[in-house]
Amino acid sequence: MASLVAAHVSMAGPFDLEIHCVAKKVSEDLKKASSDTKMGKDMYGQPALITGGGTNKKKEDWVYDVTIENKTFKDMANVEVKYLIFFKREKLGVKADPTPDRKAGSAAVGVLKAHEKKTITTDAVELQKANLVGEFHYASGAKINVQDTLTGVWVRVFQDGQQISEYANPSNLSKEKWE
């Protein structure tokens, strides 16, 4: 019986799979700064009412839905998806350029039957947005509005530990090191 099953399962080639990735926001948390009014000074040093102050902060969790489709007439066994999610982080109150970052993960797919599609969801990446509220700014001229951003995803599909396909969006991500 085992030899019969093994006869129908074979190693896939690079064109035997179709891969699609879609970014999706899965949660959001917003913390608004207080809108209290207090006494302060205007730009000429005169007493004035200042509204707001503090920082608005928003956290979002993003994932990729990775869909792989077996384009062959044969089942594929021992399939695994590995991925790298690329994003950039910005810091409030800093003049520096955004810092590139990445998150790696994997998911076992198991058997992918002939012409079957399976979707796996990556681990979430937390992206943050922040801005100063009111008439405040940094004397250094640093950023008063920042936003982390997704920059792409790189997916590799393995069968029995051997890479059989890959997908990168944008395509230049494949010039990065796989780690």
Backbone hydrogen bonds in HBPLUS format (Angstrom, degrees):
<---DONOR---> <-ACCEPTOR-->    atom                        ^
c    i                          cat <-CA-CA->   ^        H-A-AA   ^      H-
h    n   atom  resd res      DA  || num        DHA   H-A  angle D-A-AA Bond
n    s   type  num  typ     dist DA aas  dist angle  dist       angle   num
A0004-LEU N   A0001-MET O   3.09 MM   3  5.17 127.6  2.38  97.9 111.6     1
A0005-VAL N   A0001-MET O   3.21 MM   4  6.60 155.0  2.27 151.9 157.6     2
A0006-ALA N   A0002-ALA O   3.01 MM   4  6.18 164.0  2.04 149.1 153.7     3
A0007-ALA N   A0003-SER O   3.11 MM   4  6.14 136.8  2.31 133.9 143.6     4
A0008-HIS N   A0005-VAL O   3.10 MM   3  5.54 142.7  2.24 108.8 118.5     5
A0009-VAL N   A0006-ALA O   3.35 MM   3  5.23 154.0  2.42  98.2 105.6     6
A0016-ASP N   A0013-GLY O   3.21 MM   3  5.40 166.8  2.22 114.3 117.0     7
A0071-LYS N   A0016-ASP O   2.76 MM  55  5.13 171.3  1.77 156.2 155.6     8
A0018-GLU N   A0069-GLU O   2.98 MM  51  5.06 146.3  2.09 135.4 145.8     9
A0069-GLU N   A0018-GLU O   2.85 MM  51  5.06 146.4  1.96 144.3 154.0    10
A0020-HIS N   A0067-THR O   2.91 MM  47  5.15 155.1  1.97 147.9 155.3    11
A0067-THR N   A0020-HIS O   2.80 MM  47  5.15 165.0  1.82 157.2 161.7    12
A0022-VAL N   A0065-ASP O   3.04 MM  43  5.26 149.6  2.13 135.9 145.4    13
A0065-ASP N   A0022-VAL O   2.85 MM  43  5.26 162.0  1.88 149.6 152.1    14
A0024-LYS N   A0063-VAL O   2.79 MM  39  5.41 153.2  1.86 161.1 162.1    15
A0063-VAL N   A0024-LYS O   2.93 MM  39  5.41 161.4  1.96 151.1 156.2    16
A0026-VAL N   A0061-ASP O   2.78 MM  35  5.60 168.5  1.80 159.5 163.6    17
A0061-ASP N   A0027-SER O   3.05 MM  34  5.19 157.4  2.10 128.5 134.0    18
A0029-ASP N   A0059-LYS O   2.75 MM  30  5.09 149.1  1.85 151.5 158.7    19
A0059-LYS N   A0029-ASP O   2.78 MM  30  5.09 161.2  1.82 149.2 155.5    20
A0031-LYS N   A0057-LYS O   2.71 MM  26  5.12 168.1  1.72 167.8 168.5    21
A0057-LYS N   A0031-LYS O   2.82 MM  26  5.12 166.1  1.84 150.1 155.0    22
A0052-GLY N   A0036-ASP O   3.01 MM  16  5.52 143.3  2.15 144.8 156.2    23
A0038-LYS N   A0050-ILE O   2.95 MM  12  5.39 162.3  1.99 147.1 152.1    24
A0050-ILE N   A0038-LYS O   2.72 MM  12  5.39 171.4  1.72 167.5 170.7    25
A0040-GLY N   A0048-ALA O   2.72 MM   8  5.30 155.0  1.78 163.9 172.2    26
A0048-ALA N   A0040-GLY O   2.80 MM   8  5.30 154.5  1.86 136.3 136.2    27
A0042-ASP N   A0046-GLN O   2.80 MM   4  5.45 155.5  1.85 154.1 160.2    28
A0045-GLY N   A0042-ASP O   2.94 MM   3  5.30 166.7  1.96 118.4 121.2    29
A0133-VAL N   A0054-GLY O   3.01 MM  79  5.65 155.6  2.08 146.7 145.2    30
A0056-ASN N   A0131-ASN O   2.91 MM  75  5.43 158.4  1.96 164.7 164.8    31
A0131-ASN N   A0056-ASN O   3.11 MM  75  5.43 148.7  2.21 143.0 149.1    32
A0058-LYS N   A0129-LYS O   2.84 MM  71  5.06 157.0  1.90 154.6 154.0    33
A0129-LYS N   A0058-LYS O   2.82 MM  71  5.06 151.5  1.90 149.9 155.8    34
A0060-GLU N   A0127-LEU O   2.80 MM  67  5.22 162.6  1.83 159.5 164.6    35
A0127-LEU N   A0060-GLU O   2.75 MM  67  5.22 166.5  1.77 161.8 165.2    36
A0062-TRP N   A0125-VAL O   2.91 MM  63  5.23 163.3  1.94 144.3 148.8    37
A0125-VAL N   A0062-TRP O   2.79 MM  63  5.23 154.7  1.85 148.3 156.7    38
A0122-THR N   A0064-TYR O   2.99 MM  58  5.44 166.0  2.01 156.9 161.2    39
A0066-VAL N   A0120-ILE O   2.81 MM  54  5.31 165.4  1.84 169.3 170.0    40
A0120-ILE N   A0066-VAL O   2.86 MM  54  5.31 160.4  1.90 150.4 152.2    41
A0068-ILE N   A0118-LYS O   2.89 MM  50  5.59 161.8  1.92 164.8 166.0    42
A0118-LYS N   A0068-ILE O   2.96 MM  50  5.59 157.6  2.01 157.2 164.1    43
A0070-ASN N   A0116-GLU O   2.96 MM  46  5.52 162.1  1.99 158.9 159.5    44
A0115-HIS N   A0070-ASN O   3.08 MM  45  4.82 117.1  2.50 120.6 134.6    45
A0076-MET N   A0112-LEU O   2.84 MM  36  5.04 161.1  1.87 136.6 143.2    46
A0112-LEU N   A0076-MET O   2.69 MM  36  5.04 162.5  1.72 153.9 159.6    47
A0160-ASP N   A0078-ASN O   3.08 MM  82  5.39 158.3  2.13 140.6 144.9    48
A0079-VAL N   A0110-GLY O   2.90 MM  31  5.05 169.9  1.91 134.9 138.4    49
A0109-VAL N   A0079-VAL O   2.82 MM  30  5.23 161.1  1.85 145.8 148.1    50
A0110-GLY N   A0079-VAL O   3.10 MM  31  5.05 147.8  2.21 146.2 141.2    51
A0080-GLU N   A0158-PHE O   2.83 MM  78  5.11 154.2  1.90 145.9 150.9    52
A0158-PHE N   A0080-GLU O   2.78 MM  78  5.11 169.5  1.79 159.5 163.0    53
A0081-VAL N   A0107-ALA O   2.89 MM  26  5.30 174.1  1.90 159.2 159.6    54
A0107-ALA N   A0081-VAL O   2.79 MM  26  5.30 148.5  1.88 152.4 161.1    55
A0082-LYS N   A0156-ARG O   2.86 MM  74  5.29 172.1  1.87 163.6 166.2    56
A0156-ARG N   A0082-LYS O   2.82 MM  74  5.29 167.6  1.84 159.1 161.4    57
A0083-TYR N   A0105-GLY O   2.89 MM  22  5.45 164.7  1.91 152.0 152.1    58
A0105-GLY N   A0083-TYR O   3.04 MM  22  5.45 146.3  2.16 150.4 150.7    59
A0084-LEU N   A0154-TRP O   2.86 MM  70  5.18 146.3  1.98 146.6 156.8    60
A0154-TRP N   A0084-LEU O   2.91 MM  70  5.18 154.8  1.98 150.0 157.4    61
A0085-ILE N   A0103-LYS O   2.79 MM  18  5.12 164.1  1.81 147.0 152.3    62
A0103-LYS N   A0085-ILE O   2.84 MM  18  5.12 144.5  1.97 140.0 151.2    63
A0086-PHE N   A0152-GLY O   2.83 MM  66  5.13 173.6  1.83 147.8 149.5    64
A0151-THR N   A0086-PHE O   2.80 MM  65  5.30 174.9  1.80 131.6 131.8    65
A0087-PHE N   A0101-ASP O   3.02 MM  14  5.38 166.2  2.04 142.2 142.6    66
A0101-ASP N   A0087-PHE O   2.75 MM  14  5.38 151.1  1.83 172.2 166.5    67
A0088-LYS N   A0149-THR O   2.80 MM  61  5.33 153.3  1.87 151.6 160.8    68
A0149-THR N   A0088-LYS O   3.02 MM  61  5.33 149.8  2.11 140.1 149.7    69
A0089-ARG N   A0099-THR O   2.84 MM  10  5.06 163.0  1.87 140.2 144.3    70
A0099-THR N   A0089-ARG O   2.74 MM  10  5.06 156.3  1.79 151.8 152.7    71
A0093-GLY N   A0143-LYS O   3.05 MM  50  5.18 161.0  2.08 146.9 150.5    72
A0116-GLU N   A0113-LYS O   2.99 MM   3  5.23 151.2  2.07 139.5 133.3    73
A0148-ASP N   A0128-GLN O   2.85 MM  20  5.46 168.5  1.86 164.2 168.2    74
A0130-ALA N   A0146-VAL O   3.05 MM  16  5.40 159.8  2.09 141.3 143.9    75
A0146-VAL N   A0130-ALA O   2.88 MM  16  5.40 164.2  1.90 161.3 163.8    76
A0132-LEU N   A0144-ILE O   2.94 MM  12  5.48 147.6  2.05 148.8 157.9    77
A0141-GLY N   A0138-TYR O   2.89 MM   3  5.33 160.8  1.93 114.6 121.1    78
A0153-VAL N   A0169-ASN O   2.99 MM  16  5.58 149.8  2.08 145.5 151.9    79
A0169-ASN N   A0153-VAL O   2.94 MM  16  5.58 162.7  1.97 163.1 168.9    80
A0155-VAL N   A0167-TYR O   2.70 MM  12  5.10 169.2  1.71 163.4 167.0    81
A0167-TYR N   A0155-VAL O   2.79 MM  12  5.10 152.4  1.86 148.2 153.0    82
A0157-VAL N   A0165-SER O   2.83 MM   8  5.18 171.2  1.84 146.0 147.0    83
A0164-ILE N   A0157-VAL O   2.80 MM   7  5.84 170.6  1.81 156.8 159.4    84
A0165-SER N   A0157-VAL O   3.40 MM   8  5.18 150.5  2.50 140.1 138.1    85
A0159-GLN N   A0162-GLN O   2.84 MM   3  5.31 160.8  1.88 147.4 148.3    86
A0162-GLN N   A0159-GLN O   3.00 MM   3  5.31 166.4  2.02 116.9 119.6    87
A0173-LEU N   A0170-PRO O   3.11 MM   3  5.95 168.9  2.12 125.6 128.7    88
A0174-SER N   A0171-SER O   3.41 MM   3  6.25 163.4  2.44 119.4 121.8    89
A0175-LYS N   A0172-ASN O   3.09 MM   3  5.65 163.2  2.12 114.6 118.6    90
A0176-GLU N   A0173-LEU O   2.85 MM   3  5.49 164.2  1.88 121.3 126.7    91
